[in-house]
Amino acid sequence: MRPMAFDLVGRRALVTGASSGIGREIARVLAAKGAHLVICARRVDRMEELAESLRSAHGTEVGVIEADLAAPGGAAALIDEVEALGHPIDVLVNNAGLGIHGHGVEHDWEAEERMITLNVTALAQLSKHFARAMVARGEGCLLQVASIAAFQPCPGYAAYGATKSFVLHHGEALAEELRDTGVGVTVLCPGSTNTEFFEVSGNDRSPIQLRTSLDADVVAQAAVAAMVAGRRVVVTGLSNKLGVWGLRLVPRRLQAILARKVLE
Ligand SMILES: NC(=O)c1ccc[n+]([C@@H]2O[C@H](COP(=O)([O-])OP(=O)(O)OC[C@H]3O[C@@H](n4cnc5c(N)ncnc54)[C@H](OP(=O)(O)O)[C@@H]3O)[C@@H](O)[C@H]2O)c1
């Protein structure tokens, strides 16, 4: 933990996947706390609307960049565009991501490859680039959006769950490597959250997922509070926290069987 809370006033945050859901709400929370923003995703009209509302509500400076982070070279192109704006990035929110529901062997490879590029490759490339500059300046924050899917094998979301395990373990390891640099890394692990995620992934939520769902603004508040406080991992919602804790007592084979009941 860093000794003092990270002050967001006047800082500049890059938020990926800010056109909807958790990313849009994190952008709102950061702006309300005084940060300026660079936001990116594919749907520019949605981001322009958000940018306009944040400019008028808080006087936030907002740069909008169209980016396809699932495309080869997408993250590199975003880095070039952000660097061309000429402002150092103090906070990187690696939020853009999607899932594909169903049996892994049946998924179209091109779609699965795009998901892995988005959830893993782009996140790792953006983290490396912006964290290096933060380390050189001796301060900054990374907020990496994983999932409670990261904590166990996920039948029904096999490849998606594995991408989120990457995000969790990569983030926790980076946090330790960067411990004495002034740069914090926080991994957000939401459970079921009311966003477009399930529609995009082609999945109707199970009754337990519906019962435990949180709204995206609640998840965003918890994420930013944890990041500012320098926490390494934040699981949102009491039932999710208990579930993740309880998994430690369950053999991995049984974890997969239990997860299948919830996710399939
Ligand atoms: N909702 C949940 O239950 C839940 C639970 C755990 C973790 N998460 C994680 O939370 C993060 C945000 O998801 P969400 O729930 O807020 O879902 P969402 O409403 O579908 O938002 C996903 C965001 O990612 C962006 N995105 C998707 N493909 C992209 C691409 N190729 N290039 C750039 N941006 C792209 C989308 O923007 P465009 O479509 O405009 O590009 C959108 O802004 C994801 O990493 C997800 O895995 C969600």
The ligand as an SDF file (V2000), in Angstrom:
LIG
                    3D

 48 52  0  0  0  0  0  0  0  0999 V2000
  -20.7420   -7.1280  -16.6350 N   0  0  0  0  0  0  0  0  0  0  0  0
  -20.2280   -8.0950  -15.9130 C   0  0  0  0  0  0  0  0  0  0  0  0
  -20.9780   -8.9200  -15.3120 O   0  0  0  0  0  0  0  0  0  0  0  0
  -18.7420   -8.2130  -15.7410 C   0  0  0  0  0  0  0  0  0  0  0  0
  -18.2660   -9.0360  -14.7060 C   0  0  0  0  0  0  0  0  0  0  0  0
  -16.8940   -9.1620  -14.5330 C   0  0  0  0  0  0  0  0  0  0  0  0
  -16.0170   -8.4700  -15.3480 C   0  0  0  0  0  0  0  0  0  0  0  0
  -16.5020   -7.6770  -16.3440 N   0  0  0  0  0  0  0  0  0  0  0  0
  -15.5150   -6.9660  -17.1910 C   0  0  0  0  0  0  0  0  0  0  0  0
  -15.7880   -5.5850  -17.1660 O   0  0  0  0  0  0  0  0  0  0  0  0
  -15.2440   -4.9710  -18.3400 C   0  0  0  0  0  0  0  0  0  0  0  0
  -16.2860   -4.0340  -18.9200 C   0  0  0  0  0  0  0  0  0  0  0  0
  -17.3990   -4.7910  -19.3690 O   0  0  0  0  0  0  0  0  0  0  0  0
  -18.8990   -4.3100  -19.1470 P   0  0  0  0  0  0  0  0  0  0  0  0
  -19.5350   -5.2540  -18.2260 O   0  0  0  0  0  0  0  0  0  0  0  0
  -18.9330   -2.8660  -18.8190 O   0  0  0  0  0  0  0  0  0  0  0  0
  -19.5010   -4.6350  -20.5970 O   0  0  0  0  0  0  0  0  0  0  0  0
  -19.9910   -3.6740  -21.7740 P   0  0  0  0  0  0  0  0  0  0  0  0
  -21.0860   -2.7930  -21.3160 O   0  0  0  0  0  0  0  0  0  0  0  0
  -20.2380   -4.5780  -22.9190 O   0  0  0  0  0  0  0  0  0  0  0  0
  -18.6990   -2.7610  -22.0700 O   0  0  0  0  0  0  0  0  0  0  0  0
  -17.5680   -3.2500  -22.7560 C   0  0  0  0  0  0  0  0  0  0  0  0
  -16.7220   -2.0850  -23.2230 C   0  0  0  0  0  0  0  0  0  0  0  0
  -15.5780   -2.6070  -23.9290 O   0  0  0  0  0  0  0  0  0  0  0  0
  -15.5090   -1.9650  -25.1960 C   0  0  0  0  0  0  0  0  0  0  0  0
  -14.9570   -2.8310  -26.2290 N   0  0  0  0  0  0  0  0  0  0  0  0
  -15.4660   -4.0330  -26.6540 C   0  0  0  0  0  0  0  0  0  0  0  0
  -14.7510   -4.4690  -27.6950 N   0  0  0  0  0  0  0  0  0  0  0  0
  -13.8060   -3.5200  -27.9530 C   0  0  0  0  0  0  0  0  0  0  0  0
  -12.7920   -3.3870  -28.9290 C   0  0  0  0  0  0  0  0  0  0  0  0
  -12.6130   -4.3110  -29.8990 N   0  0  0  0  0  0  0  0  0  0  0  0
  -11.9780   -2.2930  -28.9020 N   0  0  0  0  0  0  0  0  0  0  0  0
  -12.1730   -1.3480  -27.9520 C   0  0  0  0  0  0  0  0  0  0  0  0
  -13.1260   -1.4100  -27.0110 N   0  0  0  0  0  0  0  0  0  0  0  0
  -13.9300   -2.4850  -27.0120 C   0  0  0  0  0  0  0  0  0  0  0  0
  -16.9410   -1.6020  -25.5430 C   0  0  0  0  0  0  0  0  0  0  0  0
  -16.9610   -0.4980  -26.4540 O   0  0  0  0  0  0  0  0  0  0  0  0
  -17.3120   -0.5880  -28.0270 P   0  0  0  0  0  0  0  0  0  0  0  0
  -18.2720   -1.7320  -28.2350 O   0  0  0  0  0  0  0  0  0  0  0  0
  -17.8970    0.7610  -28.3120 O   0  0  0  0  0  0  0  0  0  0  0  0
  -15.9930   -0.7860  -28.6960 O   0  0  0  0  0  0  0  0  0  0  0  0
  -17.4700   -1.1780  -24.1830 C   0  0  0  0  0  0  0  0  0  0  0  0
  -17.1620    0.1670  -23.9570 O   0  0  0  0  0  0  0  0  0  0  0  0
  -14.8400   -6.1080  -19.2640 C   0  0  0  0  0  0  0  0  0  0  0  0
  -13.4370   -6.2920  -19.2060 O   0  0  0  0  0  0  0  0  0  0  0  0
  -15.5520   -7.3220  -18.6750 C   0  0  0  0  0  0  0  0  0  0  0  0
  -14.8800   -8.5220  -18.9360 O   0  0  0  0  0  0  0  0  0  0  0  0
  -17.8340   -7.5310  -16.5530 C   0  0  0  0  0  0  0  0  0  0  0  0
  1  2  1  0
  2  3  2  0
  2  4  1  0
  4  5  1  0
  4 48  2  0
  5  6  2  0
  6  7  1  0
  7  8  2  0
  8  9  1  0
  8 48  1  0
  9 10  1  0
  9 46  1  0
 10 11  1  0
 11 12  1  0
 11 44  1  0
 12 13  1  0
 13 14  1  0
 14 15  2  0
 14 16  1  0
 14 17  1  0
 17 18  1  0
 18 19  2  0
 18 20  1  0
 18 21  1  0
 21 22  1  0
 22 23  1  0
 23 24  1  0
 23 42  1  0
 24 25  1  0
 25 26  1  0
 25 36  1  0
 26 27  1  0
 26 35  1  0
 27 28  2  0
 28 29  1  0
 29 30  1  0
 29 35  2  0
 30 31  1  0
 30 32  2  0
 32 33  1  0
 33 34  2  0
 34 35  1  0
 36 37  1  0
 36 42  1  0
 37 38  1  0
 38 39  2  0
 38 40  1  0
 38 41  1  0
 42 43  1  0
 44 45  1  0
 44 46  1  0
 46 47  1  0
M  CHG  2   8   1  16  -1
M  END
$$$$
